[in-house]
Amino acid sequence: MHDDRGLVEARLKRVLDERIRPAVYPASVPLEVAVWNAPGEPVPVEEGLAAPVTSVAVGDMWGPPWGTSWFRVTGTVPEEWAGKSVEAILDLGFDENMPGFQCEGLVYRPDGTPVKGLNPRNQWVRIGAPVDGGEEVRLHIEAASNPVLLDYHPFLPTRLGDIETAHRDPLYKLTRMDLAVFDETVWGLVIDLEVLGELMAELPVESGRRWDILRAVDRALDALDLQDVNGTAGAARSELTGVLSSPAEPSAHRISAVGHAHIDSAWLWPLRETVRKVARTTSNMTALLDDEPEFIFSMSQAQQWAWIKEHRPEVWAKVVKAVADGRFVPAGGMWVEADTNMPGSEAMARQFVHGKRFFIDEFGVENDEAWLPDTFGFAAGLPQIIKAAGSKWLLTQKISWSQTNKFPHHTFQWEGIDGTRIFTHFPPVDTYNCAMKGSEIAHAAKNFKDKGVARHSLAPTGWGDGGGGTTREMIAKAARLRNLEGSAQVVWETPAEFFTKAAAEYANPPVWVGELYLELHRATLTSQAKTKQGNRRSEHLLREAELWSATAAVRTPEFVYPYADLDRIWKTVLLHQFHDILPGSSIAWVHREAEKTYAAVAEELTAIIEKAQRALAGEGAEALVFNAAPHARRGVAAGGAAAPVGDARPERSARPGGGFVLSNGLLRVEVDERGLVVSAYDLLAGRETIAPDHPANLLQLHPDFPNMWDAWDVDAFYRNTVTDLVEAQEVAPGEGDASVRVVRSFGSSKVTQTLTLAPGSSRLDILTEVDWHETEKFLKLAFPLDVHAERYASETQFGHFYRATHTNTSWEAAKFEACNHRFVHLEEPGWGVALVTDSTYGHDVTRTVRAQDAGTTTTLRVSLLRAPRFPDPETDQGLHRFRHALVPGATIGDAVREGYVVNLPERTVPGAGPVEPLVVVDSDAVVVTAVKLADDGSGDVVVRFHEACGGRARARLTLGFSTQEVVVTDLLERPLAEPELTEGLVEVTLRPFELRTLRFKRS
């Protein structure tokens, strides 16, 4: 037989595009349209419905950036359409290639009842199926004119990312506002041909199945009268029945389709717009659930559910019913789909506490899975947190974006720093916006790396990022793919159903140990420094607020623990840890608002702290230092207050050749005439910290123009060009006896540093103030250290994680920018050095061998600032302050302690006398991360702690209050074991990095 494959495939494409798809709506009449443009921010539904309108027509422009227009559409169904299915086609000016990134709408009935959302792939509203003819139609559309920021030429700087800088010209043109007959037979033919055509393209040319499909398609097109598509569509479909009913091979891959709409809680739109995106999407999905009995929809992020409940009660009612029916499924059990690299220990725990508790309280549903399809890599401390929250599975997709190395598994056990293992799945479909295309389904089956031992994978199905969700076309395709020869088998299932099956069939999956590092988006550890500083500061203020409020509530009966305020503030901080806010990858509007929010959070938490401390201090004039750190400091117990023990003051002297020498009997630091640290000599150990001829405290400037994803990425070639900022305008004595002030200028920017030697500690504090006005530059602060180490430690949640200092493999080389929390630590046997930080997260570590003495220089550089222009063209412009400290001679335990020193400064309050801690731990290896009252309002005291040094630990907890019993709990403060009696003393034994939560019932 002659090969006419190309001819038939080309015929299929043209006939589908030019004849069949247009025939889905064979008849239409225009609707009358009127509009009211809200003058400012979005208004309540009742106000939008009642507003006065003026007439507009198809072809008119509407909608300035970030505006809201309320359209009213009216019309009458023609009498001659009786018995037919009729839909309103409402095209606001959509580009079908940009679902979730463009204008959107939510349709209401005149009484305010939401009908469904409108987006580029969902422009229809059902009027009747069938209609009687003569029905009056009246609909209202709350239309958002959100600008397209990630356009066909992406990453171009734009001022549209903030309503304060955007122009006010209309963006969109009304394209179609019609009533139309919907021909379901033709629509079904479109789906048939799309499924078969897409499947055919994925099958080998030599496959008999491919040719069977080709011939059936050819016959169907022959049966179709192109002048009467609607009259002959049924005959064409009949020709396809055989190939559509041929069952899948017994060995076919099995895909659990989960209806999904990954909605970024903020990104290329502000938080207020996400509230509306969620309402549109959930309205669409509840309507679709009514139409499609097999369809299952799942939504994560408790914050988004809470937004519906608070802002859209009419939508919430539909969601509650669908959840009760088991069709609309809460997923993930986190407050938001957070970044997992940068949130601190307690914050990461509280993501699960608040997320899971919301779903339990509202629906009686507890999630077993963590659902993070789009998060930019996963910290090695996360498995233990997932388990401690009562969950056991993890789903993500983003690791498939890695640039250098392809991850070797799709289903595996992920082992964290403490040994906890979590059953983890990466969907091989490689997208969290699956549209049920044949190419996607075939890719999932071919790509699946666990063939032969497993055969299940998951496909999150629906338009996401900006929302939209699953469409009826996706559901129709899935129905045809349920059992189709040549394809993977597709079935709608909940996340729990998928994980249960996948875990049952794969009893001994491979194990991946350590972080799940995304080899992309590394610059998110640095972009938008003020957002990151706001997060770090908020986390530590929350620690203080809980600690001192709990102490005051126990010690002083008149003090009322601020349950509601702390709950609300925690949720605000957790929201801002969303994976496009904390990473700094959102528009200017988002980060401008975040800065204001963090300032308000700090003010409120400071007031709570001060109120509690005043209650504890009592009336008196003695200067009491409150120590919120988990270690004693200057004689003040952790979690207590007292008059501190003083230390001898350090000294400053002139350095021969210029500069200054700082010394405190433990550490001698030389700062040369350039303001660079050329020596940090550990007097107790008798050894130098700084590598010879390689000064530290060296600011380095790189060009920074990645190939894509400006705010997200830093590409390895940035290191090819570097400028050392060694010229100083001023090197002078600073305030106090042991500080040096250094001033530098470069480009359009200025840096002022204050280097101070701490009293009684081997710690050099470095306060860096940068007035930053560069563009597409990367600022680093370098510390070349005379340390020979093949690995180094950086703090992560509830412990630390080791990374290589070398690049033996491509996996190690790819980690050229990594995350730390409060410290990075390097050591040789018997001696180490730490660098601690109050707000930076990104860093890099490299090593070289010196020619002059064959010694190893290991250079640690912290990342201070970037200046990408997309999506915020003014990223990081302005004044910034960073605090770091170099700690020679530090053990891991010292690094932990000093990290808290720079993040939890002492507070001095006049009072009557010392305040005893609620709990004292006799081992510095055991670090308390939270002391609080139980969330249920019982008054029980909750103490959370972990082993922080990576070894076994035995510790005694001495209680400063009367207690009847103690019980080990999960993160949600639910008992994991039977209570034990206690008389003010608890002894614990912990594995390396083990996390534990104890709940004490007070007498």
Disulfide bonds with the S-S distance in Angstrom:
none
